[in-house]
Amino acid sequence: MLDKISAMKLQKSNTLSAFGGINFVFEYLEEGNYKSLFDKYLPKFAHQSTYNWNDVFCSILSIYLCGGECIEDLQTHLKAHFQKNPFINMPSSDTVLRRLKEVSEDNNQCHTKRGAVEHIYNKNSKLEELNIAMLKKLGAFSKRETIIDYDNTIIFNEKSDSKMTYKRNPGYQPGVCTLNEEQVLYIENRNGNSDAKSFQVDTLGRMFALLKLKGIRKVDHFRADAASHQFDVVNLLEKEVKNFYIGCRNSYIEKYFSQITRWEPMIDGSHEKMEVGEATITPFQQPARKVKKVPRPYRLIVKRKPKEDGQLNLFTQDTYEYRAILTNNTTLSAPEIARFYNHRGNMEKQFDILKNDFGWNHMPFSTIKNNTVFLYITALCRNLYYHIIHYFSKKVKTLKPTFRVKKFLFRFIILPAKWIKRSRQYQLRTYGLINFSPQ
């Protein structure tokens, strides 16, 4: 076998890149003039600096679109493929990390009313504003209705300041809002010992204040899980959104299940048969009276399906498994609300994309404040990728708008190519074909 390899004729080319397709992505970003956003919202580079923020951002985007996992892949694997590239001057991984550190902001501490444990969270005002500006530029707020989902996710790690999570492993537990089930709207990094329920009303309050500051119209729909089943959160949502849909803890509302006399059959998104009913309830009566607020009635939408083990529930005296949603929506039917709330499960898909396609499982820094910058920058990459894949899927036959990064890499990015200078102009010479659709 070694004799056969030695007999092959090998031609060397120091300028040949295996990732020629990414040049079309760089061209798309240059035409969109996203560089102006980086220059406006991020700290200025020195005039003599070799790099700019566009170089730093495109370098990070290149890592994930070219199959990398961590910042170090820039220096180890990718830099040789981007020599003499007219779109980007790729910095070293150390330069990228140093620049990201410059954007970090100090941590904030807080305590629960009855607890002595210190809770640490980190937000980043510069990147919050940059993300909103980019989403506006991408037209993310131009849809007929605005839907926001909120959830927390655990990022397991052993950083110097990470704390023990409820799953008995150290990590962070950031709170994340997504926009229209497609893009990341807001991130607030939390340490692992801060559960999803604690201080959630403060996190959401800061997010809504940011939207108001940026002139975003009132949110049409807001969805969250049972960690948001709190008086303070519901009270805030009454002021900030038109319709909210909050998962309920059965221990709080199972006493109302017996009030439901009419159950409608329905099939959910997983084609599973179940029944849905509703009741009107007035929750949070005691905390409302404490702040001298009149308790308000809401719709309780309840789904039930037979238990697989057939075991009797001692409280409800039946063999059903119940799930409930608290909402102020008075126009949609109970099955419509149940189906609409089921789409909140898309949050798990977004977390999977962020962790496995855009590096959240490989945070580069040892502190929470610096890693917050990394989470936001990679979320910006994810938001841009949503539009990149939609744009090129209209032009390339082998692409679909639902493709994850890996398929985009194999079907578009991997294309041997090199830049040549001819008549004082750079031209891209490719050694393969892209099946562009006829215009």
Buried (B, 14 or more C-beta within 10 A) or exposed (E): EEEEEEEEEEEEEEBBBBBBBBBBBBEBBBEBEBBEBBEEBBEEBEEEEEBBBBBBBBBBBBBBBBBBEBBBBBBEEBBBBBEEBBBBBBBBBEBBBEBBBEBBBEBEEEEEEEEEEEBBBBBBEBBBBBBBBBBBBBEBBEEEEBBBBBBBBBBBBEBEBBBEBEEEEBBBBBBBBBBBBBBBBBBBBBBBBBBBBBBBBBBBBBBBEBBEEBEBEEBBBBBBBBBBBBBBBBBBBEEBBBBBBBBBEBEBBBEBBEEBEEBEEBEBEEEEEBBBBBBEBEBBEEBBEEEEEEBBEBBBBBBBBEEEEEEEBEEBEBBBBBBBBBBBBEEBBBBBBBBBBBBBBBBEEBBEBBBBBBBBBBBBBEBBBBBBBBBBBBBBBBBBBBBBBBBBBEBBEBBEEEBBBEBBBEBBBBBBBBBEEEEEEEEBEBEEEBEEEEE
